[in-house]
Amino acid sequence: MSVEIQNLTKIYGTQKAVNNLSFSAKKGEIIGFLGPNGAGKSTTMKMLTCYAQPTSGSAMVCGHDILKEPKLVRKSIGYLPEHNPLYKDMYVKEFLGFVAGIHKISKPRQRIDELIEMTGLELEQRKQIGALSKGYRQRVGLAQAMMHDPEVLILDEPTSGLDPNQLRDIRALIETLGKEKTVIFSTHIMQEVTALCSRVLIINRGNLVADDPIHVLQDRVVSEHEIEVVFADQANINQIEKIDRINKVVLDTSAGENRYRIFAKEDVRKQIFQWAVQNNQIILELSKAKVSVENVFRQLTKEGSDV
C-alpha cells in the first residue's frame, strides 16, 4: 500500500479534530476525501505530510513512518495545500528552478520543461506568479508538487475557485496522474468526485463515516428504490401498484411521454418487465434512478446521522 493509516488521532486542547482514523490507499487509486468544513480533512493531510504530528496512532507512506522517517515521507509525497504557498514576486520558471534545487533534481531544466508542458504553463512560464490567474497559480502549485515525481499526491481543494475551462484541464491532469500514482484530494465539488474518483472517504467531526466505491456508497443510504420506466402506451397505475414490494407509482407526462416513477422497497425492474409482458405493454426505457453523491454526503454528515 502507498498509504496506511491506523487509529490516527489529533487533539487540539479539548477539541478532537481527528478521531481514530484508519484507511489505506494503493497505487493507481484516485480517492476523494470529503467532509464538511472543520471535519478534519486538512488536519489529516497535514499529519500525512508531516506538517503536524498526530496525538496518537500511526501512518505509513510508501513504507515510511511519518514520525520516525519524516524526510523519506516528504520525498514520497507531493503536497498542494488549500492555500497555495507561492512566491508571487518570482517568475514561473524561476520558481520551478528554485523548487528543483530544493529537491536536488539531477536534470532540472529537463524536468522543469516536462512539468511546464504537463501543466499547460508554456505561455505563462516567463510571467510573474503574482500576475497569473488563480487557475494558472494552481497549475504552478501542481508543478511544484510533482517536481520530484512522488508516488503519492495529496491535494487539498485543488480546483477551488477555478472557472469551468480551468476545472476541466486540472481534472484531466489529475485523472492522468492517477493512473500511475496514488492521489488523495479533498473537494466540495460533487461532480468532480463522480467524474474522477475510484473511491470516496467521508469524514465528519473527525470520524470516518464512509470508505467505499461510489456505487457502494450510493446503495448504503438508499431507503427506497426509485425505478423509471417509459411505456409506449399509457399504463394502469393501479395495476402496477399491485406488484409486490411497490409502494407508489407516479406518472410524469412533462416530456410528452408515458414516463412512470416507481418507488419500491427493492429493485423491482424484473417484476415490472414481467408485468409488461403479461399485459402487452411495450417498454421503451427501464432504469434505476441513481442517488447523487451530494445526497449521500448530506445524509452521512447531517446531525445525528448513524448510517
C-alpha positions in Angstrom: 0.0 0.0 0.0 1.2 3.5 -0.7 -0.6 5.0 2.3 -1.6 3.1 5.5 -3.2 4.9 8.4 -4.1 3.2 11.7 -6.1 4.9 14.5 -4.7 8.4 13.7 -5.9 11.0 16.2 -5.2 14.7 16.6 -6.3 16.7 19.6 -6.1 20.5 19.9 -6.7 21.4 23.6 -10.1 19.9 24.3 -11.1 19.5 20.6 -10.6 16.2 18.9 -10.0 17.2 15.3 -9.4 13.7 14.0 -10.6 10.6 15.9 -9.1 7.1 15.4 -8.9 7.4 11.6 -7.9 4.3 9.7 -7.7 3.7 5.9 -5.3 2.6 3.2 -4.7 3.7 -0.4 -2.8 1.9 -3.2 -1.1 2.9 -6.4 -3.5 3.8 -9.2 -6.3 5.0 -6.9 -7.8 8.4 -7.0 -9.5 8.9 -3.7 -12.0 11.7 -2.9 -11.6 12.9 0.7 -14.9 14.6 1.6 -16.3 16.3 4.7 -18.0 19.5 5.9 -15.8 22.5 6.8 -14.0 21.7 10.0 -14.5 17.9 9.7 -10.7 17.2 9.9 -9.7 16.8 6.3 -6.9 19.4 6.2 -5.6 18.2 9.6 -5.4 14.6 8.3 -3.5 15.8 5.2 -1.1 17.9 7.4 -0.3 14.8 9.5 0.3 12.6 6.4 2.7 15.2 5.0 4.5 15.7 8.3 3.4 19.3 8.8 1.5 18.3 12.0 2.2 15.5 14.5 -0.6 13.1 15.5 -1.6 12.9 19.1 -1.7 9.1 18.7 -2.0 6.4 16.1 0.3 5.8 13.1 0.7 6.4 9.4 3.0 4.9 6.8 3.6 6.5 3.4 5.4 4.2 0.9 6.7 2.1 3.8 8.0 5.1 5.8 6.7 6.1 9.2 5.6 9.7 9.4 7.1 10.1 12.9 10.3 8.1 12.5 11.1 8.9 8.9 9.6 12.3 8.0 12.3 13.2 5.4 11.6 10.0 3.5 7.9 10.5 3.8 8.2 14.0 2.3 10.3 12.6 -0.6 7.4 10.2 -1.3 4.7 12.9 -1.3 3.7 15.8 -3.5 1.5 18.2 -1.5 -0.7 21.0 -2.7 -2.2 22.7 0.4 -5.5 24.6 0.2 -3.8 28.0 0.4 -1.2 27.5 -2.4 2.0 29.0 -0.9 3.8 30.6 -3.8 6.4 33.3 -4.1 4.4 35.8 -6.1 7.3 38.1 -6.9 9.1 35.2 -8.7 8.7 34.2 -12.3 7.1 30.8 -13.0 10.3 29.2 -14.5 12.4 30.9 -11.8 10.2 29.5 -9.0 10.2 26.0 -10.5 14.0 26.2 -10.7 14.1 27.1 -7.0 11.9 24.1 -6.2 14.1 21.8 -8.4 17.1 23.0 -6.4 15.4 22.1 -3.1 14.7 18.6 -4.3 18.2 18.3 -5.9 16.8 17.3 -9.2 19.6 15.8 -11.4 18.4 17.3 -14.7 16.5 20.4 -13.5 16.0 22.1 -16.9 14.6 18.9 -18.5 12.3 18.2 -15.5 11.0 21.8 -15.5 10.3 21.7 -19.2 8.4 18.4 -18.7 6.2 19.9 -15.9 5.5 23.2 -17.8 4.2 21.1 -20.7 2.3 18.7 -18.5 0.5 21.5 -16.6 -0.1 23.8 -19.6 2.2 26.6 -18.5 4.0 27.2 -21.8 2.6 30.6 -22.4 2.9 31.7 -18.7 6.4 30.4 -17.9 8.0 33.8 -18.1 5.4 35.7 -16.2 5.5 36.7 -12.5 3.4 34.3 -10.4 1.6 37.3 -8.9 0.3 38.3 -12.3 -1.3 34.9 -13.0 -4.9 34.0 -12.7 -5.9 31.6 -9.9 -6.2 28.7 -12.3 -2.6 29.2 -13.5 -1.3 29.6 -10.0 -2.9 26.3 -9.2 -1.0 24.8 -12.1 2.2 26.2 -10.8 1.3 24.6 -7.4 0.7 21.2 -9.1 4.0 21.5 -10.9 5.9 22.1 -7.7 4.1 19.2 -6.0 5.2 16.9 -8.8 8.7 18.2 -9.2 10.4 15.2 -7.5 8.0 12.7 -9.2 6.4 11.5 -5.9 4.5 8.2 -5.6 1.7 9.9 -3.6 -0.1 13.2 -4.4 -2.1 14.9 -1.7 -4.2 17.8 -3.0 -6.3 20.0 -0.7 -9.1 21.7 -2.7 -7.0 21.8 -5.9 -9.9 23.1 -8.0 -11.3 25.7 -5.6 -12.3 28.9 -7.4 -11.5 27.8 -10.9 -13.6 28.6 -13.9 -15.2 25.7 -16.0 -12.3 25.6 -18.5 -9.7 25.6 -15.8 -11.6 22.9 -13.9 -11.7 20.7 -17.0 -7.9 21.0 -17.5 -7.0 20.4 -13.9 -9.4 17.4 -13.6 -7.8 15.9 -16.8 -4.4 16.3 -15.3 -5.4 14.7 -12.0 -7.0 11.8 -13.9 -3.8 11.2 -15.9 -1.6 11.3 -12.8 -4.0 8.9 -11.0 -3.1 6.1 -13.5 0.5 5.9 -12.1 0.3 7.4 -8.6 -1.9 7.4 -5.5 -3.9 10.6 -5.5 -5.9 11.8 -2.4 -7.7 15.0 -2.9 -10.3 17.0 -1.0 -13.1 18.9 -2.7 -16.6 20.3 -2.2 -17.5 19.8 -5.9 -19.5 16.6 -6.0 -19.5 16.3 -9.8 -15.7 16.1 -9.5 -15.9 13.2 -7.2 -18.2 11.3 -9.6 -16.0 12.1 -12.6 -12.6 11.3 -11.1 -12.8 9.0 -8.0 -12.5 5.3 -7.8 -13.2 5.5 -4.1 -14.6 8.0 -1.6 -13.7 8.7 2.0 -16.2 10.9 4.0 -15.1 12.3 7.4 -17.5 14.0 9.8 -16.4 15.6 13.1 -13.1 13.8 12.9 -14.7 10.4 12.4 -14.6 8.3 9.2 -18.2 7.7 8.3 -17.7 6.1 4.8 -14.9 4.4 2.8 -16.4 2.9 -0.3 -16.5 2.9 -4.1 -19.1 5.4 -5.3 -21.7 2.8 -6.3 -21.5 1.1 -3.0 -21.7 4.4 -1.2 -24.9 5.2 -3.0 -26.5 1.9 -2.1 -25.7 2.4 1.6 -28.1 5.3 2.1 -31.0 4.1 -0.1 -34.1 3.6 2.0 -36.4 3.3 -1.1 -35.6 2.3 -4.6 -36.7 4.5 -7.5 -37.3 3.0 -10.9 -38.1 4.9 -14.1 -40.0 3.2 -16.9 -41.3 4.6 -20.2 -44.1 2.6 -21.9 -45.2 3.0 -25.5 -48.8 3.4 -24.3 -50.4 4.6 -21.1 -50.4 2.0 -18.3 -52.8 1.4 -15.5 -51.2 2.8 -12.3 -53.5 0.8 -10.0 -52.4 -2.5 -11.6 -48.7 -1.6 -11.3 -49.1 -0.7 -7.6 -50.4 -4.2 -7.0 -47.0 -5.6 -7.9 -45.3 -7.0 -4.8 -42.9 -4.6 -3.0 -44.0 -1.5 -4.9 -45.1 1.4 -2.7 -46.1 4.1 -5.1 -46.3 4.9 -8.8 -46.3 8.5 -10.3 -47.0 9.4 -13.9 -44.7 12.1 -15.3 -46.1 13.5 -18.6 -43.9 16.7 -18.6 -41.8 15.4 -21.6 -44.8 14.3 -23.6 -44.3 10.6 -22.9 -45.6 7.9 -20.7 -42.9 8.0 -18.1 -43.6 6.4 -14.7 -41.6 6.8 -11.5 -42.0 3.8 -9.3 -41.0 3.8 -5.7 -40.3 0.3 -4.2 -38.8 -1.5 -1.2 -36.3 -3.1 -3.5 -35.1 -3.2 -7.2 -38.3 -4.4 -9.0 -37.2 -4.0 -12.6 -37.5 -7.7 -13.2 -41.1 -7.7 -11.9 -42.0 -4.7 -14.0 -40.7 -6.3 -17.1 -42.7 -9.5 -16.4 -45.8 -7.4 -15.7 -45.3 -5.6 -19.1 -45.1 -8.9 -21.0 -48.2 -10.2 -19.3 -50.1 -7.0 -20.1 -48.9 -6.5 -23.7 -47.1 -3.3 -22.7 -44.0 -2.3 -24.7 -41.2 -0.9 -22.6 -39.2 1.9 -24.2 -36.9 2.6 -21.2 -36.4 0.9 -17.9 -33.8 2.1 -15.4 -32.9 2.5 -11.8 -32.5 6.1 -10.7 -29.1 6.9 -9.2 -28.7 8.5 -5.8 -26.4 11.6 -6.2 -23.1 11.8 -4.3 -24.3 15.1 -3.0 -27.4 13.4 -1.4 -25.2 10.7 0.1 -22.8 13.3 1.5 -25.7 15.2 3.1 -27.2 12.1 4.7 -23.8 10.8 6.1 -22.8 14.2 7.5 -26.1 15.5 8.9 -26.7 15.9 12.6 -27.4 12.7 14.3 -26.5 10.5 11.3 -26.0 6.9 12.2 -25.6 5.5 8.7 
